Amino acid sequence: MPAPDEQLLLETSRFRVVERVQQAPAGPRTRQVVVHPGSVVILPLLDDGRVCLIRNERIAVGRTLIELPAGTLDHDEPPAATARRELQEETGYSATEWQELTQFFAAPGILSERMHVFVAERLIPGATAREPGENITNLEVPWDEALAMIDRGEIEDAKTIATLLLWDRRQRGRLSPKVDQSR
């Protein structure tokens, strides 16, 4: 497809909203798009089999959600560096073992955000460095309880659900060990 024409509608410190006109065989298509620099999701696994979730107050939905730690990429910061930074800032943990699990688009019908998912193991406790105004608390639960929380509707955050279920499938041998990211 040819590159779309673009007009800036709104610019903030975290994202831009643009109107894109894409030339298509049936005529031009106009869409408003949130242009986002991308983000990371971290799956922190404790040595005793628990997972470190967080309770995170989300203004956009007007309540506190149970999620995995996550954060927005800073400028030209590589996703792996963002993951390390966000894990420490939000949970206080650092990790000595890291692997990238997958990448996915958050909501491609309206948003350009690509989420990079990392698994963090061999966690070392430390101090948090939360941003001013962040209301976050750690919630460490056994793996099977995290999955049950999805089933009971207690975890409603899509990135958390996708990550937990993908890792569970991988661990149970129902998914190849390496997801092809060349798409």
N, C-alpha and C positions, 0 to 999 in steps of 0.2 A: 504494500500500500504506500502511496506517496505520503510525505510528511504533511501533517495538518497545519493549516493556518491557525495562529494562536493569539488571543487577546487577554491581557492580564485583567482580572476582575477584582482581586483582593490579594494582598501580600501581608503575611504575618511573620513572626520570628520562627515559626515551626513549619509553615506550609504556604503554598500559593493556590489560589483558585483561578483557573483560566477557562476561557471558552475556546474550544477547538472546533474548527470546521474541517471535516475530512471529505475529500472528493471521492465519491463512490459512483459506480456505473448507473445507479438509479438516481443520482443527484447528490448534492452536498448534504452531509449529516453534521448537525451541530450538537455538541455536548459540553456541559460544564464538568470540569475535572479538577479534583483536588490533587495537586502535585506535591508529593511528600518525598523526603530524602531517603526513606527506608528506615527499617528498624530491626531490632533483634529480640528474640525470645530465648530465655534461658531455662533449661530443665535442670535444676540443682538436685542431685541425688546424694543423700547422706549414706555413709558407709553401712548403717544399720538397716537399710532398705526403705527408709522414709524418703519422701520428696518434700522439698521446701517450697510451699506455695506462699502467696502473700494475700492479705486482705488489703484492698486498695480502693480508697474512696474515689469514685469516678463521677465528676461533675456532669459529664455529657448524658449519663443515664440517671443521675440523681440518687445514687446509692453506692454502697460498698460491694465490690465484686471479689470473688476468690479467683486468683489468677496465678500464672507464673510470672516471675520478674521479667521485665521487658523495658525497652527504651529506644528512643530515636537516635539514628546515626548523627553524629556531629560533623558537619562540613565534610572534609575528606578522610574522616576517621574510618579505618577498616572495620568491617562488622565484628571480627574477633576481638578487637580492642574495645569496641562498644560493649560487647557482651561481658567482658571482664570488668569493665567500669560499672556497668549497670548492676551486675550481681553484687558487687561490694557496696555500691551506694544504697541499693534497696533492701538487701538482706543482711549485710555485714560480712557475708562469706566471701572468701576467695577460693579458687580451685586450682589444683595442680594438674588435673587431666581435663582436656577439652576435646570435643569433636563436633563438627558441624553435621547436623542430622539431615536438614533439608532447607529449602526455601519455598515460599509461596506468596502469592498476591493476597492482600487482606480483603479487598472488595473491589475487584477490577472493573466493575461497572461504573464506578465513580471516582476511584482512588488509585493513584499510581504506586502506592506503598508496597514494596517488596519486603517481606519479613524473612530474616535469616535465623534459623533455629539452631541453637547450640545445646549440647549436653555437657554439664559441668559435674565432675566427680572428684573425689578426694578433697572434700570441702574443709576449709580451715576457718573457724569462727573469728570474727573481728568486729570492729565498730562500723555502723552504718554511716552514710554521708548523704542522707536524703535532702532533696531540694526543699527550700522553704515552702511551707504550705502542704507538702505531701503528707498524707495521713495513711501510712502503710505499717502493717504489722505482719510478722512472720507467722506462718501456720504450717507446722511440720507434721505430716500425717503418713501412715503406712501406705505403700503403693496401692494395695487393693482398696483402701479407704478412699484414695483420690479417685479411682475409677468408679467406686460406688457413689461418690459425690456427683459425678457426671450423670449417672443413672437417675439419681434423686432430683436432678435439676438444681443442685446447689452451686455447681460450676456452670456459668452461662457464657463465659468468655470464649469466643471461637478459637483464638490462637492457643489457648490453654487446652481446650478439648482436642483440637487437632494434634497438638504436640503429645499430649498424654496417650492418646489412642495410637498414634504412629509408633511411639517408642514401645508401647505395650506389644503391638504386633511384631515389631522388630525383635523384641526379647523372646517372644514365643515362637520365633522362627517362621513367621508367616509373611515375611517381607524380606527381600534381598538386603544384604548388609549395606549396600551403597546405592543411594538414590541418584539417578542420572540428572545432573543439573544443566545439561547442555541445551535444554529446550529453549 
